[in-house]
Amino acid sequence: VQLVESGGGLVQPGGSLRLSCAASGFTFSAYGMSWYRQAPGKEREWVATITRPDGNIIYADSVKGRFTISRDNAKNTLYLQLNSLKPEDTAVYYCSAGFTWGQGTQVTVSS
């Protein structure tokens, strides 16, 4: 069972990034998937979830309207599109299947 995040990096305020989370070792399509983030010195914070089986999507208020969670079950991959990024979005971003976590990918928003 493995989740591997990628796509992080350094971006200027107002910029965009697309994070990916490649899943393996379990039936990806059967599980709700979530993104979390952890900023330096802060607790891990929930960002967004795409549920199963109904595919409902929910977002934290802090990212609503700027971030978009999606999944491609054929590719066993979860995505998070980050738009209109702010310095306060700087964090390590993690994907989760509820029973397992990825190692995280760093997003830094700075001019």
N, C-alpha and C positions, 0 to 999 in steps of 0.2 A: 504494500500500500504506500503510495507516494504522491505528493503534491509538489510541483515545482513551479514557483513564480518567476516571471521575467518581465522585462519591459520598463523597469524603473530607470531613473536617471536624474540629471540636473536640468531644470527647466525654469524659464523666467516667469514671473507673475503674469497671469493671463494666458499662459501657454497650455498645451495639452500633452497627455501621454496615454498610451493604451497598455494596460497590464494584462498579462496572460497567466493562466494557472493550468499546467498540464497535469492531468490525473492518470494514475495507473494503478493496477492491482485490485480494483474494485469496480462494481457496476456503476459507473459515473452517473448514468441517466436516472438511476433510481434514488438519488440523494439530492436533497436541497443543499445549496452551496452558498457560502457567504464570503464577504471580504471584511477584514478588520484592519486596523492600523494602530501603531504605537509610536507616539512622538517621544523624543528624548525626555526622560524624567517624568513621563506620564504613564498611566495605565493603558492597557490595550483597549481600544474603542471599536465598537461595532460600526460598520460603514453601510453595508447593503446585503440583502439576501434575496435569492431566487428560490422559491419553494418548489417542492414536489408533492403530489403529482400535478397540482393545478398551475404551476408556473407563476404564481403571484410574485410580484417584486415589491420590496419595501426598502426605503432608504432612511438613513439618519438625517435629521433636519439640517445638519451642518453641510451636507453634500447634495441635498435634494435640488434638482434642476441643473446641477453641474456634472454629476457623475452618472454613468449608465452601466448597469450590470447586465451581462448576457452570457449565454452558454451555447456551445456547439457540441451536442451529444455525439455526433458522428466523429468528431475529433477529440472527444474526451477533454475538452478545454473550456475553462471559465474565463471570462474577460471582465475588465473594468475600464471603461473609457473615462478619463479624467479631463474635464474641460474647465476653462476659467480658473485655473489653479491659483491658489493664494499661498503666501508664506506659511500660514497656519496648517496647510495640508501636508507640510513636510513631516514624514514619518516612514517607518518600515511598514509595508503593506503585506498582509498575509491572507491567503485563502484557506478556507476550512470546509470540511465535509461534516463537521460536528464531532467526528470521532478521530480525526487526524488533521494536522496542520502542515502547511508548507514552511519553508525556511525563511521566507520573506524576501521582498525586493525593496530597495531604498528609493524613495522619492524625495527629492530636494527641490524646493521652490525658492529661488533666490535670484536677485538681479546682480 
